[in-house]
């Protein structure tokens, strides 16, 4: 059963897990989330929120307000005194408490302090850099989106250094080398240097999928464009 749990799904009632339509344990919960490495799922019942193993048994005694999946060995939990991360043993990763915690991705995790400042933690629970931001997102392809107090966004690397020196009204993480970005003219795609890869702007754009992206123009038409901004298909 070491890896069979990767094919398990959540029952429609969201009270237990199924393997090929058959319950994998006898217990029933108020709510369950998917299993994550190394085979642990977040659940909630009348006693509170916690984590279970593949047999449906709790892996520690503590109970929380909310629990979430394990990512890179740690899970975010909400307790009465705040948010933090726990290890698979159930022990806290660090002593600090936050107003909110995300999940570890690529060795970094976003958190929000009690003063509203966002930043990223390393896998040892320490700050990844000294700066704080109005908002930060998950890391992907070596960078994350951050927002300054003036409302503008850019990308930073894992050490908190700016990936480029371009700022946008809104911004997304990189996907296959390109990121969605919005400036005063509208949405478009940028490269890793923060430069627009075509001149046009749109009301909305999706990430590129095998060299093409679905976009919405300002007249509500739907299009498919290539990486040069050329229209390939008119969908609406």
Phi, psi and omega in degrees: 000007189304322181235001182297335181298339181295340178262358180288148179235164178274133178298155182301331178285348182061029181251352181194180181247151182236147170239111182056039177085359183248133177302140184264353175206168185275334185296154172230143185236167175289328181196143177227153170248172183293157174285142176232162177309138002263037183108050183228138180234146175275135181221167175219136173222195183298336181278343182132195181256143181197194180236147179239160174267190185294340179269001180087010180264146178297142181264357176201171185272333186298153174231145186231172175288315177217147171227153181228175187292157175280129176231123181054035173094357183224150180234141175279136177225153173247122178245179180299329183263008176131188181260147175195182179248144175245157174272171180299333177291347184095350181280145177299146177285331183206170183271340183293155174235144185236168175280341177192150175226142170266202179249150176291129176221124179056039174079009180222154181217132176281141175222157174240125180282172180295337178272007178088358181279133176261148172200180179248146173256152170274176181294343176271005178086000180266161181298138180282339180198171186273337184286160172233156185225166175292329177199148172221152178245186179289157173275143172204137182052038171086002181214164178224156176274136173231151178240129175279170180296340178279001177090357182268152186240150171211184178251144172237155175273185187291343177263006178087004178278146178297131177286331176203178183243036176252141183237145187224158177293327175208157190201152179236166175289163180285142177223111183055040173091353180233153178230147173284138181215150177234128174243195184297338181269340179138193182275148178198187178244144178238159174267185184292344176272003179080012183262141176297137182267357173204168187277328187295160172230152184226166176289329179201149176221148173258163175298156177291139177234109183052047173086000179226153182222142175275131182225159175244127180275172184289347175266015179074006176285150178252133184226162167243126181243161173263185186287354174261002180083006180282139180285125180261316183219141171259116183268332180207000000 
